[in-house]
Amino acid sequence: MKLQQEVFDVVVIGGGASGMMAALVAGEQGKKVLILEKNKELGAKLKITGGGRCNITNAEFDTRAFLSHYGKAADFLFSPFSQFGVQSTFDFFEARGLPLVIQARNRAFPRTEKAHDVFKCLKRGLDAKGVFIKTSYAVKKIHHKGGKVMEVETNQGSFVGRSYILATGGLSHPETGSTGDGFKWLRDLGHSVQAPTPTIVPLAVEEAWVKSLAGTSLSFMKINFYLDGKKQLSKTGKVLFTHFGLSGPLILNCANAVGDLLEAGRVTATIDAYPDTDAGVVERGIIKIFDAHKNKSLKTVFKLVVPAGTATAIQTLLPEINFETAVNAITKEERKQIVRVLKALPITITNLMGYDRAVVADGGVTLTEVDTRTMRSRKLGNLFITGDLLHVNRPSGGYSLQFCWTTGYVAGTNA
Ligand SMILES: Cc1cc2nc3c(=O)[nH]c(=O)nc-3n(C[C@H](O)[C@H](O)[C@H](O)COP(=O)(O)OP(=O)(O)OC[C@H]3O[C@@H](n4cnc5c(N)ncnc54)[C@H](O)[C@@H]3O)c2cc1C
């Protein structure tokens, strides 16, 4: 005799940021909720967000202004964001004992600056509401019939719900559990899934001088990108040099556009180390420094001319100049050459780094296939989709997690 199977009101597949939010909200509404998570613990990716500090949202409280960062997806997002926007995120976490602070560029963090505390806050809520949590349960298959999900099959048995929330994340940092399982199921369930491309990723470059600066970060640099020698894009901000190329917020936010350029041809870039100062003024500054240190070698004085920590690397870009020469013997042409290099440090972009280094990979279900007022799939009546499974392009700065809080809240409320 087959025992009657336990039926949950809501089965959440994937216990990351959006899944935990959805489960908590459904639990707070008195629903019998189950989370199925394949890792040993919930929230693996959440715990590494913002370098362990968790950039939980971006404190732009005007919904229209906030949504302008989501490109074409913005049109679909007014309804969910009017149900749960940035202010709601502040209220939600602060009411549950997690005060937030706003830092540079409106980025909001927990006051403790610990991503783990965001996880703990959500987990406390789940436990308080008696949400059933099954970790080490990997979902293998989603069974559906007549436009409805019937049950989900895991490595440890099957589970039945009245509603299902799919929150298995995208493809970035697969070691956290986001291995793209959801994309495959959604395709099988009849959804069209955009192929993911890593969108907020560092850039790999050819030049050794860049790699030799690994670990150095420089503020207020201007980077110009060129396609087959023609200028395409120009941005100013902080650049982080790494052992494979370039990273840091400025670079991450250019990656999407650079990815498109790489499809079209050869991509090079130049970094202007003194973007606020024109070449003539930079040269006059150098003359002043040289005058003050007339008899010292260029090698010694060069440190005063370039951004801190970059002298040795930049010196390799000027092979014709003898750095042992005293600065009073440096010719006018050599000085001009130094200025030219400082205003346009040369870089060749080879490729975008892969998913393993991506902060966000876009791709996923097209928003037209989801009723964004509820986050319900338009293909299966009792399936809701959240977070990184949805095809939405967004910059770094708290926009991804806010999208998870919003879609998780809306799905959890409606499931
Ligand atoms: C290094 C890094 C730093 C980031 N920092 C920030 C930041 O500071 N601010 C910001 O806004 N965004 C940040 N992001 C992006 C943000 O972390 C994601 O957008 C967010 O975590 C996505 O949440 P999610 O719920 O969609 O999926 P995830 O958090 O990826 O969770 C999906 C869960 O589903 C589980 N799962 C997958 N397949 C199965 C299966 N078959 N069965 C059961 N469970 C399964 C996974 O194990 C995982 O726990 C960062 C991303 C990375 C990689």
The ligand as an SDF file (V2000), in Angstrom:
LIG
                    3D

 53 58  0  0  0  0  0  0  0  0999 V2000
   31.4770   36.5900   -5.9900 C   0  0  0  0  0  0  0  0  0  0  0  0
   30.1060   37.2230   -6.0960 C   0  0  0  0  0  0  0  0  0  0  0  0
   29.8450   38.3790   -5.3870 C   0  0  0  0  0  0  0  0  0  0  0  0
   28.5930   38.9730   -5.5100 C   0  0  0  0  0  0  0  0  0  0  0  0
   28.3510   40.1100   -4.7770 N   0  0  0  0  0  0  0  0  0  0  0  0
   27.1670   40.7210   -4.9090 C   0  0  0  0  0  0  0  0  0  0  0  0
   26.8710   41.8900   -4.1390 C   0  0  0  0  0  0  0  0  0  0  0  0
   27.6470   42.3160   -3.2770 O   0  0  0  0  0  0  0  0  0  0  0  0
   25.6700   42.4990   -4.3580 N   0  0  0  0  0  0  0  0  0  0  0  0
   24.7670   42.0200   -5.2550 C   0  0  0  0  0  0  0  0  0  0  0  0
   23.7050   42.6260   -5.4180 O   0  0  0  0  0  0  0  0  0  0  0  0
   24.9880   40.8760   -5.9380 N   0  0  0  0  0  0  0  0  0  0  0  0
   26.1520   40.2260   -5.7840 C   0  0  0  0  0  0  0  0  0  0  0  0
   26.3690   39.0650   -6.4680 N   0  0  0  0  0  0  0  0  0  0  0  0
   25.2690   38.4520   -7.2540 C   0  0  0  0  0  0  0  0  0  0  0  0
   24.3240   37.6930   -6.2890 C   0  0  0  0  0  0  0  0  0  0  0  0
   25.0740   36.9280   -5.3900 O   0  0  0  0  0  0  0  0  0  0  0  0
   23.3550   36.7910   -7.0650 C   0  0  0  0  0  0  0  0  0  0  0  0
   22.6240   37.6060   -7.9430 O   0  0  0  0  0  0  0  0  0  0  0  0
   22.4160   36.0550   -6.1410 C   0  0  0  0  0  0  0  0  0  0  0  0
   23.0810   35.2800   -5.1800 O   0  0  0  0  0  0  0  0  0  0  0  0
   21.4780   35.1470   -6.9400 C   0  0  0  0  0  0  0  0  0  0  0  0
   20.5720   34.5500   -6.0580 O   0  0  0  0  0  0  0  0  0  0  0  0
   19.6510   33.3590   -6.5300 P   0  0  0  0  0  0  0  0  0  0  0  0
   18.7240   33.1030   -5.4050 O   0  0  0  0  0  0  0  0  0  0  0  0
   19.0810   33.6180   -7.8540 O   0  0  0  0  0  0  0  0  0  0  0  0
   20.6340   32.1250   -6.7180 O   0  0  0  0  0  0  0  0  0  0  0  0
   21.8630   31.5600   -5.8530 P   0  0  0  0  0  0  0  0  0  0  0  0
   22.2260   32.4790   -4.7520 O   0  0  0  0  0  0  0  0  0  0  0  0
   22.8800   31.1840   -6.8540 O   0  0  0  0  0  0  0  0  0  0  0  0
   21.2430   30.2780   -5.1920 O   0  0  0  0  0  0  0  0  0  0  0  0
   20.8500   29.1450   -5.9120 C   0  0  0  0  0  0  0  0  0  0  0  0
   20.8070   27.9610   -4.9740 C   0  0  0  0  0  0  0  0  0  0  0  0
   20.1870   26.8600   -5.6370 O   0  0  0  0  0  0  0  0  0  0  0  0
   20.8860   25.6880   -5.3130 C   0  0  0  0  0  0  0  0  0  0  0  0
   20.6990   24.6960   -6.3610 N   0  0  0  0  0  0  0  0  0  0  0  0
   21.1570   24.7270   -7.6250 C   0  0  0  0  0  0  0  0  0  0  0  0
   20.7950   23.6190   -8.2910 N   0  0  0  0  0  0  0  0  0  0  0  0
   20.0820   22.8610   -7.4170 C   0  0  0  0  0  0  0  0  0  0  0  0
   19.4520   21.6050   -7.4950 C   0  0  0  0  0  0  0  0  0  0  0  0
   19.4940   20.8510   -8.6100 N   0  0  0  0  0  0  0  0  0  0  0  0
   18.7950   21.1190   -6.4070 N   0  0  0  0  0  0  0  0  0  0  0  0
   18.7600   21.8370   -5.2530 C   0  0  0  0  0  0  0  0  0  0  0  0
   19.3560   23.0370   -5.1210 N   0  0  0  0  0  0  0  0  0  0  0  0
   20.0200   23.5530   -6.1770 C   0  0  0  0  0  0  0  0  0  0  0  0
   22.3360   26.1530   -5.2210 C   0  0  0  0  0  0  0  0  0  0  0  0
   23.1060   25.2390   -4.4740 O   0  0  0  0  0  0  0  0  0  0  0  0
   22.1920   27.5020   -4.5530 C   0  0  0  0  0  0  0  0  0  0  0  0
   22.2550   27.4480   -3.1590 O   0  0  0  0  0  0  0  0  0  0  0  0
   27.5970   38.4270   -6.3460 C   0  0  0  0  0  0  0  0  0  0  0  0
   27.8750   37.2450   -7.0360 C   0  0  0  0  0  0  0  0  0  0  0  0
   29.1050   36.6380   -6.9100 C   0  0  0  0  0  0  0  0  0  0  0  0
   29.3620   35.3640   -7.6360 C   0  0  0  0  0  0  0  0  0  0  0  0
  1  2  1  0
  2  3  1  0
  2 52  2  0
  3  4  2  0
  4  5  1  0
  4 50  1  0
  5  6  2  0
  6  7  1  0
  6 13  1  0
  7  8  2  0
  7  9  1  0
  9 10  1  0
 10 11  2  0
 10 12  1  0
 12 13  2  0
 13 14  1  0
 14 15  1  0
 14 50  1  0
 15 16  1  0
 16 17  1  0
 16 18  1  0
 18 19  1  0
 18 20  1  0
 20 21  1  0
 20 22  1  0
 22 23  1  0
 23 24  1  0
 24 25  2  0
 24 26  1  0
 24 27  1  0
 27 28  1  0
 28 29  2  0
 28 30  1  0
 28 31  1  0
 31 32  1  0
 32 33  1  0
 33 34  1  0
 33 48  1  0
 34 35  1  0
 35 36  1  0
 35 46  1  0
 36 37  1  0
 36 45  1  0
 37 38  2  0
 38 39  1  0
 39 40  1  0
 39 45  2  0
 40 41  1  0
 40 42  2  0
 42 43  1  0
 43 44  2  0
 44 45  1  0
 46 47  1  0
 46 48  1  0
 48 49  1  0
 50 51  2  0
 51 52  1  0
 52 53  1  0
M  END
$$$$
